[in-house]
């Protein structure tokens, strides 16, 4: 059980109720990981909008962002996030368990396009040692066809995932999948 009170679907009102109804339409339920944000309706709205942006990406970008979230969750030892993103990789994107295990050992084995693999490596590097990022890193990504917006967005997503793992572990979000 979460250490802070999250709004149950049955007790939701106002903006939270409206967002929950939209989430239920898409997912069939409102996962605890999303319900955590109900403590602050504006944060819930922002989180849901971010999820919708990810769902609107092309399939290759969705895979990239899911691998990124999985690896960050695994690194941060966030059980909820690791399991949730691992299930997405298996069930939505057709990854095998062996592929996932190999990605954990060596991210170069990720079944992603070259450009997306480079974005993945860059985003993880930004979390591990942002001070080491230099112009050559950006130039390398641009030479592969990455736009500055893509580079900015992947680092933003990596940072947001770090926040999510911290919140989920701090408030003990209960696994519901």
NUFIMI-788704 format. One line per field, with one value per atom (N, C-alpha, C): residue in three letters; atom name; x, y, z. Coordinates in Angstrom, 3 decimals. Atoms other than C-alpha are relative to their C-alpha. Layout:
BEGIN
r = ALA  ...;
a = CA  ...;
u = X  ...;
v = Y  ...;
w = Z  ...;
//
This chain:
BEGIN
r = UNK  UNK  UNK  UNK  UNK  UNK  UNK  UNK  UNK  UNK  UNK  UNK  UNK  UNK  UNK  UNK  UNK  UNK  UNK  UNK  UNK  UNK  UNK  UNK  UNK  UNK  UNK  UNK  UNK  UNK  UNK  UNK  UNK  UNK  UNK  UNK  UNK  UNK  UNK  UNK  UNK  UNK  UNK  UNK  UNK  UNK  UNK  UNK  UNK  UNK  UNK  UNK  UNK  UNK  UNK  UNK  UNK  UNK  UNK  UNK  UNK  UNK  UNK  UNK  UNK  UNK  UNK  UNK  UNK  UNK  UNK  UNK  UNK  UNK  UNK  UNK  UNK  UNK  UNK  UNK  UNK  UNK  UNK  UNK  UNK  UNK  UNK  UNK  UNK  UNK  UNK  UNK  UNK  UNK  UNK  UNK  UNK  UNK  UNK  UNK  UNK  UNK  UNK  UNK  UNK  UNK  UNK  UNK  UNK  UNK  UNK  UNK  UNK  UNK  UNK  UNK  UNK  UNK  UNK  UNK  UNK  UNK  UNK  UNK  UNK  UNK  UNK  UNK  UNK  UNK  UNK  UNK  UNK  UNK  UNK  UNK  UNK  UNK  UNK  UNK  UNK  UNK  UNK  UNK  UNK  UNK  UNK  UNK  UNK  UNK  UNK  UNK  UNK  UNK  UNK  UNK  UNK  UNK  UNK  UNK  UNK  UNK  UNK  UNK  UNK  UNK  UNK  UNK  UNK  UNK  UNK  UNK  UNK  UNK  UNK  UNK  UNK  UNK  UNK  UNK  UNK  UNK  UNK  UNK  UNK  UNK  UNK  UNK  UNK  UNK  UNK  UNK  UNK  UNK  UNK  UNK  UNK  UNK  UNK  UNK  UNK  UNK  UNK  UNK  UNK  UNK  UNK  UNK  UNK  UNK  UNK  UNK  UNK  UNK  UNK  UNK  UNK  UNK  UNK  UNK  UNK  UNK  UNK  UNK  UNK  UNK  UNK  UNK  UNK  UNK  UNK  UNK  UNK  UNK  UNK  UNK  UNK  UNK  UNK  UNK  UNK  UNK  UNK  UNK  UNK  UNK  UNK  UNK  UNK  UNK  UNK  UNK  UNK  UNK  UNK  UNK  UNK  UNK  UNK  UNK  UNK  UNK  UNK  UNK  UNK  UNK  UNK  UNK  UNK  UNK  UNK  UNK  UNK  UNK  UNK  UNK  UNK  UNK  UNK  UNK  UNK  UNK  UNK  UNK  UNK  UNK  UNK  UNK  UNK  UNK  UNK  UNK  UNK  UNK  UNK  UNK  UNK  UNK  UNK  UNK  UNK  UNK  UNK  UNK  UNK  UNK  UNK  UNK  UNK  UNK  UNK  UNK  UNK  UNK  UNK  UNK  UNK  UNK  UNK  UNK  UNK  UNK  UNK  UNK  UNK  UNK  UNK  UNK  UNK  UNK  UNK  UNK  UNK  UNK  UNK  UNK  UNK  UNK  UNK  UNK  UNK  UNK  UNK  UNK  UNK  UNK  UNK  UNK  UNK  UNK  UNK  UNK  UNK  UNK  UNK  UNK  UNK  UNK  UNK  UNK  UNK  UNK  UNK  UNK  UNK  UNK  UNK  UNK  UNK  UNK  UNK  UNK  UNK  UNK  UNK  UNK  UNK  UNK  UNK  UNK  UNK  UNK  UNK  UNK  UNK  UNK  UNK  UNK  UNK  UNK  UNK  UNK  UNK  UNK  UNK  UNK  UNK  UNK  UNK  UNK  UNK  UNK  UNK  UNK  UNK  UNK  UNK  UNK  UNK  UNK  UNK  UNK  UNK  UNK  UNK  UNK  UNK  UNK  UNK  UNK  UNK  UNK  UNK  UNK  UNK  UNK  UNK  UNK  UNK  UNK  UNK  UNK  UNK  UNK  UNK  UNK  UNK  UNK  UNK  UNK  UNK  UNK  UNK  UNK  UNK  UNK  UNK  UNK  UNK  UNK  UNK  UNK  UNK  UNK  UNK  UNK  UNK  UNK  UNK  UNK  UNK  UNK  UNK  UNK  UNK  UNK  UNK  UNK  UNK  UNK  UNK  UNK  UNK  UNK  UNK  UNK  UNK  UNK  UNK  UNK  UNK  UNK  UNK  UNK  UNK  UNK  UNK  UNK  UNK  UNK  UNK  UNK  UNK  UNK  UNK  UNK  UNK  UNK  UNK  UNK  UNK  UNK  UNK  UNK  UNK  UNK  UNK  UNK  UNK  UNK  UNK  UNK  UNK  UNK  UNK  UNK  UNK  UNK  UNK  UNK  UNK  UNK  UNK  UNK  UNK  UNK  UNK  UNK  UNK  UNK  UNK;
a = N  CA  C  N  CA  C  N  CA  C  N  CA  C  N  CA  C  N  CA  C  N  CA  C  N  CA  C  N  CA  C  N  CA  C  N  CA  C  N  CA  C  N  CA  C  N  CA  C  N  CA  C  N  CA  C  N  CA  C  N  CA  C  N  CA  C  N  CA  C  N  CA  C  N  CA  C  N  CA  C  N  CA  C  N  CA  C  N  CA  C  N  CA  C  N  CA  C  N  CA  C  N  CA  C  N  CA  C  N  CA  C  N  CA  C  N  CA  C  N  CA  C  N  CA  C  N  CA  C  N  CA  C  N  CA  C  N  CA  C  N  CA  C  N  CA  C  N  CA  C  N  CA  C  N  CA  C  N  CA  C  N  CA  C  N  CA  C  N  CA  C  N  CA  C  N  CA  C  N  CA  C  N  CA  C  N  CA  C  N  CA  C  N  CA  C  N  CA  C  N  CA  C  N  CA  C  N  CA  C  N  CA  C  N  CA  C  N  CA  C  N  CA  C  N  CA  C  N  CA  C  N  CA  C  N  CA  C  N  CA  C  N  CA  C  N  CA  C  N  CA  C  N  CA  C  N  CA  C  N  CA  C  N  CA  C  N  CA  C  N  CA  C  N  CA  C  N  CA  C  N  CA  C  N  CA  C  N  CA  C  N  CA  C  N  CA  C  N  CA  C  N  CA  C  N  CA  C  N  CA  C  N  CA  C  N  CA  C  N  CA  C  N  CA  C  N  CA  C  N  CA  C  N  CA  C  N  CA  C  N  CA  C  N  CA  C  N  CA  C  N  CA  C  N  CA  C  N  CA  C  N  CA  C  N  CA  C  N  CA  C  N  CA  C  N  CA  C  N  CA  C  N  CA  C  N  CA  C  N  CA  C  N  CA  C  N  CA  C  N  CA  C  N  CA  C  N  CA  C  N  CA  C  N  CA  C  N  CA  C  N  CA  C  N  CA  C  N  CA  C  N  CA  C  N  CA  C  N  CA  C  N  CA  C  N  CA  C  N  CA  C  N  CA  C  N  CA  C  N  CA  C  N  CA  C  N  CA  C  N  CA  C  N  CA  C  N  CA  C  N  CA  C  N  CA  C  N  CA  C  N  CA  C  N  CA  C  N  CA  C  N  CA  C  N  CA  C  N  CA  C  N  CA  C  N  CA  C  N  CA  C  N  CA  C  N  CA  C  N  CA  C  N  CA  C  N  CA  C  N  CA  C  N  CA  C  N  CA  C  N  CA  C  N  CA  C  N  CA  C  N  CA  C  N  CA  C  N  CA  C  N  CA  C  N  CA  C  N  CA  C  N  CA  C  N  CA  C  N  CA  C  N  CA  C  N  CA  C  N  CA  C  N  CA  C  N  CA  C  N  CA  C  N  CA  C  N  CA  C;
u = 0.843  0.000  0.884  -0.766  1.264  0.071  -0.175  2.624  -0.780  0.873  0.516  -1.311  1.330  -3.162  -0.154  0.281  -3.822  -1.501  1.441  -7.273  -0.443  0.601  -9.267  -0.870  0.825  -11.121  -1.416  1.374  -14.450  -0.205  0.102  -13.704  0.533  -0.574  -12.216  -1.067  0.886  -13.748  0.765  -0.606  -13.093  0.985  -1.026  -9.949  0.512  -0.497  -8.768  -0.983  1.021  -12.045  0.026  -0.025  -11.915  1.202  -1.213  -8.345  -0.102  0.177  -9.095  -0.918  0.934  -12.014  0.691  -0.745  -9.745  0.989  -0.964  -7.112  -0.713  0.760  -9.734  -0.427  0.381  -10.874  1.166  -1.194  -7.312  0.495  -0.623  -6.077  -0.990  0.969  -9.260  0.008  -0.107  -8.128  0.984  -0.966  -6.029  1.075  -1.065  -2.707  0.428  -0.476  -1.376  1.112  -1.087  1.666  -0.476  0.590  -0.558  -0.798  0.814  -2.837  0.839  -0.861  0.144  -0.046  -0.027  0.059  -1.269  1.279  -3.526  0.101  -0.200  -2.161  0.075  -0.096  -1.581  -0.627  0.695  -4.155  0.756  -0.769  -1.903  1.156  -1.075  0.955  -0.563  0.663  -1.452  -0.261  0.290  -2.500  1.287  -1.276  1.124  0.535  -0.485  2.061  -0.805  0.860  -0.917  0.282  -0.318  -0.130  1.318  -1.272  3.438  -0.164  0.271  2.158  -0.650  0.672  -0.087  0.991  -1.025  2.880  0.779  -0.736  4.795  -0.834  0.871  1.810  -0.206  0.175  1.624  1.242  -1.250  5.225  -0.090  -0.050  6.054  0.530  -0.303  6.652  1.473  -1.426  10.462  0.354  -0.266  10.498  -0.644  0.619  8.041  0.900  -0.926  10.431  1.202  -1.165  13.373  -0.316  0.337  11.636  -0.332  0.300  10.431  1.283  -1.302  13.943  0.701  -0.617  15.226  -0.606  0.662  12.633  0.339  -0.330  13.322  1.404  -1.381  17.082  0.199  -0.101  16.729  -0.648  0.692  14.221  0.839  -0.857  16.511  1.197  -1.139  19.480  -0.389  0.470  17.438  -0.669  0.604  16.063  -1.458  1.419  12.443  -0.807  0.678  10.499  -1.246  1.216  7.229  0.352  -0.346  8.829  0.716  -0.706  11.125  -0.991  0.976  8.284  -0.969  0.970  5.883  0.607  -0.635  8.331  0.481  -0.371  9.596  -1.220  1.241  5.997  -0.357  0.261  5.589  0.916  -0.941  8.721  -0.405  0.401  7.496  -1.330  1.372  3.802  -0.404  0.398  3.569  0.984  -1.013  6.843  0.686  -0.482  7.581  1.427  -1.344  10.928  -0.075  -0.081  12.019  0.671  -0.654  13.173  1.518  -1.442  16.645  0.489  -0.392  16.751  0.070  0.031  15.837  1.200  -1.154  18.469  1.288  -1.198  21.069  0.129  -0.030  20.108  0.526  -0.456  20.691  1.514  -1.434  24.196  0.776  -0.710  25.071  -1.034  1.053  22.861  0.210  -0.218  24.483  -0.783  0.785  22.409  -1.474  1.407  19.135  -0.446  0.481  17.090  -0.657  0.447  16.817  0.800  -0.720  17.782  1.256  -1.288  21.324  -0.203  0.252  20.060  -0.608  0.658  17.814  0.916  -0.972  20.549  0.973  -0.911  22.844  -0.695  0.758  20.116  -0.112  0.095  19.699  1.305  -1.315  23.423  0.239  -0.188  23.529  -0.846  0.887  20.535  0.502  -0.517  22.003  1.293  -1.224  25.360  -0.332  0.380  23.594  -0.402  0.362  22.229  1.203  -1.162  25.485  1.058  -1.072  27.843  -0.262  0.383  26.238  1.187  -1.150  29.508  0.922  -0.891  31.240  -0.563  0.603  28.826  0.699  -0.657  30.507  -0.555  0.473  30.022  0.112  -0.181  31.345  -1.159  1.140  28.531  -1.208  1.130  25.949  0.247  -0.342  27.729  -0.153  0.134  27.841  -1.477  1.434  24.080  -0.565  0.487  23.435  0.476  -0.509  25.622  -0.799  0.869  23.293  -1.422  1.316  20.321  -0.909  0.804  19.134  -0.141  0.207  17.595  0.328  -0.245  18.409  -1.230  1.218  14.775  -0.019  -0.043  15.162  1.014  -1.048  18.359  -0.498  0.556  16.700  -1.095  1.129  13.566  0.434  -0.421  15.445  0.647  -0.613  17.455  -1.078  1.122  14.286  -0.727  0.704  12.594  0.814  -0.860  15.566  -0.060  0.086  15.508  -1.353  1.342  11.757  -0.150  0.090  12.111  0.725  -0.717  14.657  -0.897  0.960  12.046  -1.074  1.061  9.389  0.482  -0.481  11.537  0.172  -0.156  12.315  -1.358  1.342  8.632  -0.608  0.620  7.488  0.630  -0.674  10.107  -0.203  0.207  9.709  -1.372  1.374  5.945  -0.542  0.335  5.933  -1.241  1.133  3.600  -0.156  0.301  1.953  -0.135  0.058  2.405  -1.418  1.376  -0.919  -0.098  0.023  0.026  0.336;
v = -1.189  0.000  1.248  -1.242  3.452  0.721  -0.748  5.588  1.309  -1.174  8.519  -0.421  0.366  8.470  0.400  -0.253  8.114  -0.165  -0.033  8.709  -1.276  1.170  5.552  0.452  -0.313  5.455  0.353  -0.199  5.265  1.341  -1.239  8.385  1.223  -1.110  10.548  1.039  -1.104  13.954  0.992  -1.098  16.933  -0.463  0.271  16.885  -1.435  1.366  13.589  -0.996  0.901  11.871  0.029  -0.130  13.225  -0.733  0.648  12.010  -1.513  1.439  8.625  -0.614  0.529  8.167  -0.160  0.099  8.871  -1.164  1.094  6.462  -1.347  1.248  3.747  -0.335  0.220  4.207  -0.588  0.458  3.617  -1.342  1.182  0.954  -1.006  0.881  -0.519  0.106  -0.231  0.442  1.147  -1.050  3.050  -0.634  0.637  1.520  0.847  -0.696  2.390  0.986  -0.883  3.915  1.337  -1.263  6.533  0.632  -0.522  6.876  0.753  -0.714  8.001  1.502  -1.409  11.303  0.732  -0.635  11.956  0.910  -0.871  13.606  1.465  -1.340  16.622  -0.061  0.133  16.848  0.597  -0.576  19.115  -0.920  0.952  16.616  -1.235  1.128  13.805  0.330  -0.426  15.752  0.025  -0.062  16.384  -1.407  1.377  12.722  -0.712  0.646  11.503  0.566  -0.595  13.963  -0.543  0.587  12.631  -1.430  1.376  9.065  0.006  -0.086  10.071  0.373  -0.345  11.653  -1.256  1.242  8.360  -0.964  0.916  6.366  0.470  -0.551  8.666  -0.088  0.127  8.020  -1.204  1.183  5.635  -1.173  1.224  2.036  -0.086  0.074  2.266  0.920  -0.928  5.307  -0.523  0.578  3.608  -1.082  1.043  0.648  0.634  -0.691  2.984  0.517  -0.605  4.830  -1.055  1.068  1.589  -0.681  0.563  0.099  0.957  -1.001  3.341  -0.051  0.037  3.285  -1.287  1.287  -0.405  0.025  0.002  0.091  0.948  -0.933  3.115  -0.614  0.639  1.265  -1.125  1.102  -1.746  0.551  -0.628  0.461  0.591  -0.638  2.284  -0.992  1.065  -1.020  0.313  -0.299  0.121  -1.200  1.245  -3.132  0.250  -0.295  -1.592  0.361  -0.502  0.209  -1.049  1.048  -2.673  -1.004  1.004  -5.164  0.529  -0.596  -2.807  0.159  -0.219  -1.868  -1.304  1.316  -5.436  -0.663  0.565  -6.571  0.674  -0.702  -3.887  -0.516  0.499  -5.073  -1.389  1.357  -8.668  -0.030  0.154  -8.171  0.966  -0.988  -5.040  0.070  -0.212  -5.008  -1.291  1.284  -8.721  -0.362  0.376  -8.808  -1.377  1.271  -12.200  0.232  -0.094  -12.806  0.010  0.014  -13.607  1.363  -1.333  -10.248  0.986  -0.912  -8.430  -0.258  0.352  -10.298  0.505  -0.457  -9.505  1.519  -1.466  -5.803  0.453  -0.351  -5.710  -0.155  0.257  -7.100  0.917  -0.754  -5.136  0.735  -0.744  -2.351  0.031  0.023  -2.661  -1.130  1.098  -5.846  0.363  -0.412  -3.897  -0.038  0.078  -4.669  1.315  -1.333  -1.009  0.452  -0.597  0.987  0.689  -0.587  2.405  1.366  -1.341  5.958  -0.093  0.132  4.863  -0.613  0.578  2.754  1.076  -1.093  5.791  0.970  -0.855  7.910  -0.648  0.738  5.221  0.118  -0.073  5.154  1.418  -1.396  8.952  0.354  -0.323  9.240  -0.631  0.657  6.711  0.665  -0.713  8.488  1.320  -1.285  11.762  -0.173  0.261  10.196  -0.385  0.496  8.542  1.075  -0.994  11.436  1.156  -1.126  14.548  0.916  -0.884  16.454  -0.477  0.516  14.186  0.223  -0.253  15.059  1.198  -1.105  17.217  0.161  -0.318  18.668  -1.198  1.176  15.482  -0.984  0.898  13.469  0.467  -0.573  15.810  -0.137  0.105  15.882  -1.427  1.409  12.081  -0.351  0.276  11.892  0.696  -0.736  14.551  -0.663  0.669  12.665  -1.266  1.165  9.696  0.403  -0.483  11.892  0.403  -0.418  12.757  1.522  -1.440  16.177  0.435  -0.497  18.397  -0.204  0.256  18.010  -1.445  1.406  14.200  -0.194  0.111  14.555  0.591  -0.636  16.948  -0.875  0.787  14.777  -1.292  1.267  11.548  0.242  -0.315  13.192  0.446  -0.401  14.800  -1.232  1.223  11.412  -0.812  0.726  9.798  0.641  -0.698  12.460  -0.185  0.209  12.105  -1.412  1.375  8.348  -0.134  0.030  8.886  0.553  -0.556  11.052  -1.028  0.991  8.361  -1.127  1.099  5.602  0.462  -0.544  7.836  0.121  -0.145  8.630  -1.359  1.311  5.022  -0.715  0.668  3.712  0.748  -0.788  6.564  -0.276  0.128  6.162  -1.424  1.435  2.345  -0.320  0.278  2.109  -1.512  1.427  -1.290  -0.533  0.631  -3.583  -0.493  0.368  -4.121  -0.594  0.591  -5.795  -1.472;
w = 0.000  0.000  0.000  0.119  -0.908  1.347  -1.240  1.917  0.017  0.047  0.725  -0.641  0.479  -0.065  -1.461  1.402  -3.757  -0.223  0.224  -5.164  -0.717  0.632  -5.888  -1.161  1.161  -9.185  0.440  -0.454  -7.329  0.717  -0.775  -5.263  -0.742  0.765  -8.016  -0.331  0.361  -8.658  -0.867  0.748  -10.922  -1.049  1.005  -13.040  0.106  -0.195  -11.516  -0.603  0.555  -12.427  -1.525  1.456  -15.982  -0.600  0.504  -16.471  0.196  -0.238  -14.884  -1.050  1.001  -17.282  -1.353  1.260  -20.245  0.053  -0.160  -18.907  -0.089  0.049  -18.410  -1.426  1.392  -21.987  -0.790  0.723  -23.200  0.531  -0.607  -20.742  0.597  -0.647  -19.266  1.511  -1.439  -15.764  0.212  -0.332  -13.960  0.885  -0.775  -12.861  1.202  -1.198  -9.410  -0.322  0.377  -11.082  -0.533  0.456  -12.681  1.127  -1.104  -9.661  1.027  -0.945  -7.557  -0.253  0.372  -9.449  0.410  -0.344  -8.279  1.217  -1.159  -5.148  -0.440  0.580  -7.421  -1.396  1.287  -10.250  -1.186  1.106  -12.334  -0.398  0.287  -12.043  -0.704  0.662  -12.981  -1.467  1.372  -16.059  -0.841  0.717  -17.056  -0.280  0.171  -16.523  -1.077  0.988  -18.552  -1.398  1.299  -21.342  -0.542  0.418  -21.425  -0.491  0.427  -21.672  -1.377  1.304  -24.562  -1.105  0.989  -26.354  -0.380  0.288  -26.022  -0.835  0.741  -27.276  -1.441  1.339  -30.306  -0.876  0.770  -31.380  -0.936  0.860  -34.188  0.822  -0.740  -33.116  0.415  -0.340  -33.262  1.164  -1.114  -30.946  1.287  -1.194  -28.564  0.599  -0.476  -28.338  0.691  -0.566  -27.729  1.394  -1.280  -24.912  1.055  -0.955  -23.322  0.463  -0.393  -23.383  0.957  -0.874  -21.874  1.401  -1.317  -19.076  0.741  -0.616  -18.431  0.598  -0.486  -18.127  1.179  -1.135  -15.845  1.235  -1.131  -13.659  0.582  -0.443  -13.501  0.777  -0.665  -12.585  1.355  -1.237  -9.943  0.950  -0.804  -8.601  0.360  -0.192  -9.016  -0.511  0.356  -8.968  -0.857  0.751  -10.197  -1.447  1.335  -13.147  -0.839  0.731  -14.094  -0.556  0.429  -14.225  -1.040  0.916  -15.986  -1.393  1.301  -18.748  -0.626  0.520  -19.091  -0.631  0.554  -19.626  -1.322  1.263  -22.288  -1.106  1.006  -24.091  -0.494  0.356  -24.021  -0.743  0.482  -24.692  -1.108  1.001  -26.808  -1.172  1.028  -28.731  -0.449  0.483  -29.140  0.346  -0.431  -27.356  0.658  -0.713  -26.086  1.348  -1.303  -22.536  -0.176  0.262  -23.911  -0.478  0.476  -25.726  1.165  -1.149  -22.525  0.913  -0.833  -20.522  -0.652  0.717  -23.205  0.042  -0.070  -23.205  1.363  -1.337  -19.449  0.122  -0.055  -19.953  -0.934  1.041  -23.087  -0.858  0.702  -24.439  -1.509  1.449  -27.850  -0.668  0.559  -28.294  -0.159  0.101  -28.115  -1.459  1.380  -31.239  -0.434  0.379  -32.202  -1.222  1.115  -35.283  0.533  -0.398  -35.197  0.666  -0.541  -34.594  1.402  -1.302  -31.719  1.044  -0.936  -30.165  0.484  -0.375  -30.215  0.958  -0.924  -28.577  1.383  -1.264  -25.901  0.784  -0.658  -25.120  0.518  -0.391  -25.022  1.226  -1.123  -22.678  1.293  -1.206  -20.257  0.474  -0.354  -20.384  0.689  -0.605  -19.553  1.467  -1.397  -16.361  0.843  -0.737  -15.374  0.226  -0.107  -16.062  -0.968  0.869  -17.564  -0.290  0.195  -17.116  -1.121  1.052  -19.607  -1.406  1.307  -22.436  -0.639  0.694  -25.054  -1.414  1.356  -28.521  -0.932  0.855  -30.130  0.161  -0.229  -28.522  -0.821  0.739  -30.049  -1.506  1.423  -33.418  -0.511  0.379  -33.489  -0.217  0.148  -32.950  -1.235  1.178  -35.570  -1.297  1.203  -38.065  -0.321  0.208  -37.592  -0.393  0.408  -38.451  1.138  -1.158  -34.934  0.008  -0.128  -34.563  1.432  -1.350  -31.615  0.876  -0.767  -30.540  0.501  -0.422  -30.476  1.127  -1.019  -28.447  1.319  -1.191  -26.006  0.619  -0.497  -25.726  0.688  -0.609  -24.965  1.363  -1.297  -22.174  0.984  -0.859  -20.812  0.511  -0.392  -20.786  1.009  -0.942  -19.050  1.385  -1.282  -16.348  0.663  -0.556  -15.914  0.554  -0.496  -15.545  1.326  -1.274  -12.784  1.109  -0.965  -11.023  0.331  -0.204  -11.506  0.909  -0.849  -10.009  1.443  -1.354  -7.034  0.686  -0.582  -6.465  0.339  -0.222  -6.829  1.182  -1.115  -4.433  1.318  -1.217  -1.940  0.606  -0.496  -1.692  -0.070  -0.021  -2.101  -0.821  0.894  -5.086  -0.110  -0.011  -4.945  -1.424  1.309  -7.921  -0.247  0.343  -9.695  -1.407  1.347  -12.968  0.086;
//
